[in-house]
């Protein structure tokens, strides 16, 4: 009997099954320090316990995207070890902050499968949930990945394509317990802009860029225990290059968005996301944002802002798709999310 795990292939997934992922992980202040070492993260709520307490929280949580990486990383050996690409996200919500000392585990329910026309791969949709040690759901989201088939001759399963919401409604966003921006310190946060200062349709060039190197994206992938072969093994792709983990691009783009959106403190919802083109070591990540919507919340002083975050390599900002409706070659990431911001 084989003792090693070759990972699941497309024909190994059954709609309706729930996969319990190994191995639970207890997070500490080390994750925060490493996150800030890998990315120039500066959002004040995740940098300062005192700032977080001034906003009604018991202390500074783990950055929302870092918490997402922890939950996501658990799923890779069972969902995307043999993936050709991670294709997109939907219906994401952050339900509880993750604090140092919390232990996180993940489960995924298979909600859809569809074989590709070439018969060599297929798309698998899953709904993943991350739990803390109190069995509280801290994060939930859907994603879909293109996964290799073990045997191209295996008959195609009946296609099931889930009907996923295009937007998480503002009323579905969960505000962290106690969050209060009534006495928000704009000076310490780094910018004076409130939710009301942004107009729907406004675009923001975040100006800065970061060139990604092999060492840092490999460290990030190991930190989040993402074992997908395309990120580790140069022999797993015909071109001999390692793909940069899409989550690394998300974190870098979100971090770059500080310049212009420093007060978009908390990521509360993930409406959609596409990894449009691959990144490789040596590419320079730049980012721009578009304001898509705004909403009120019941929390004192707290508003919600819906943002499109686009990561690029080269090209002019605010360019997204060509006349054919396809993403332009320099567009790497198109992410649609809700953030919480002082009103």
Buried (B, 14 or more C-beta within 10 A) or exposed (E): EEEEEEBBBBBBBEBEEEBEBEEEBEBEEEBBEBBBEBBEBBBBBBBBBEBBEBBBBEEBBBBBBBBBBBBBBBBBBBBBBBBBBBBBBBBBBBBBBBBBEBEBBBBBBBBBBBBBEEBEBBBBBBBBBBBBEEEEBBBBBBBBBBBBBBEEEBEBBEEEEBEBEEBBEBEEBEBBEEBBBEEBBBEEBBBEBBBEEBEEEEEBBBEBBBEBEEEBBBBBBEBBBBBBBBBBEEEBBEEEBBBBBBBBBBBBBBBBBBBBBBBBBBBBBBBBBBBBBBBBBEBEBBBBBBBBBBBEBEBEBBBBBBBBBBBBBEEEBEBBEEEEEEBBEBBBBBBBBBBBBBB
